[in-house]
Amino acid sequence: MGQELEYKYRLPDQAEYRKLCQALQARFPGGWERVTMETDYYDTSSHQLAQRRWTLRIRNENGASVLCLKIPGAGLARQEWEVPEGVLPGGLVALVRQGAPESLLTLTGLRPVCGARFVRLRRMVPLSGAAVELALDRGVLLGSTKELPFWELEAELKSGDSQILDQWCQTLATKFSLTPEPASKFARAYALMGGNHA
């Protein structure tokens, strides 16, 4: 099991996204990776995962499939398990073997309920006492027949002190006038269908 701690900020439009991309690439030159992401989020017909605030997804990252489960943790953190080349339902067993809740295996009728398609520019940023992955995302959230374009920045702690990440993100947000995005991609895509995943 891993623990995910990330800060997310939304950008109002493509122009602001491009401006931020240019500024961050100038500040942190080189080492940026471009990843095409195609994500399908799964749930049962009775929305058992959403009711528990769990997120189960299969994400295709530059052609490689990853099955992932996230559940709420302490504060902003989430517990996270991943299986490379994940498929359903077999991948659920692999997640449980990693320590995911065994109740995952009792779920039946899992199906895609919403999704996201986006391009990510990412780079590791070594800080004094922490390693952070900085990511710039642009794409669309998909819910039923609705689509919602989005542009955002994420900063995720990969190792080290969480307080260092917090302080660094506060400085970054102030410098670039960033607006926090409290909702996950899944929550926003799910909301397009009229659902609630707080």
HELIX and SHEET records of a PDB file:
HELIX    1   1 GLN A   14  ARG A   27  1                                  14    
HELIX    2   2 GLN A   48  ARG A   52  1                                   5    
HELIX    3   3 GLY A   90  ARG A   97  1                                   8    
HELIX    4   4 GLU A  102  THR A  106  5                                   5    
HELIX    5   5 SER A  162  PHE A  176  1                                  15    
HELIX    6   6 LYS A  185  ALA A  191  1                                   7    
SHEET    1   A10 GLY A   2  GLU A   4  0                                        
SHEET    2   A10 ARG A  78  PRO A  84 -1                                        
SHEET    3   A10 ALA A  64  PRO A  72 -1                                        
SHEET    4   A10 THR A  55  GLU A  61 -1                                        
SHEET    5   A10 GLU A  33  ASP A  43 -1                                        
SHEET    6   A10 ARG A 111  LEU A 127 -1                                        
SHEET    7   A10 ALA A 130  GLY A 143 -1                                        
SHEET    8   A10 LYS A 146  GLY A 160 -1                                        
SHEET    9   A10 GLU A   6  ARG A  10 -1                                        
SHEET   10   A10 THR A 179  PRO A 180 -1                                        
END                                                                             
